[in-house]
Amino acid sequence: MASGSEKIEAWLLRRGVSIGDVAEIVFALQHPYNADLTMEQCVESVRAVLVKREVQYVMYTGIALDELAERKLLPQPLQAIMETDESLYGVDETLALGITNVYGMIGLTSFGYLDKVKPGIIRKLNLKGQHIHVFLDDLVAGLAAAASARIAHQDPKAAQYDLP
């Protein structure tokens, strides 16, 4: 039987997102601060974030809403909002913030950067096409931001301060 993180990985793959796609973004975020960082560490960090049940629940919710919108199964006006990816909707970013905060505030700043720049798979998901990814592009940005923050928190070269 597949674990929760394996199930959500399968959901992501079904939507065209691999763990490697997310890890590439994590690497780009953290490598300037950690020259010894490897892609394997980034993959491990993405998977470590996906183990968290609250992350899985957020991912399932957003992906399901995107899929329901593609099948035109949402009530109006939500269906129209999703089809046009209404810029003032904001619920997609709000849901993704639940992922960014699992490793502290650094995840929030990284998420803001990723949401603005839209690197890699995030840009691909954000393009209007045959699929609706209103939630998924932000969820992937949140996942990458949290995995990046996790690496930053675990960096053994990070400054340590003793409390009085």
Secondary structure, DSSP 8 states (H G I E B T S, - for coil): ---HHHHHHHHHHHTT--HHHHHHHHHHHHGGG-TT--HHHHHHHHHHHHHSHHHHHHHHHHHHHHHHHHTT-S-TTHHHHHHHT-TT--HHHHHHHHHHGGG-HHHHHHHHHHHHH--THHHHHHS-SSS--TTHHHHHHHHHHHHHHHHHHH-TTS------
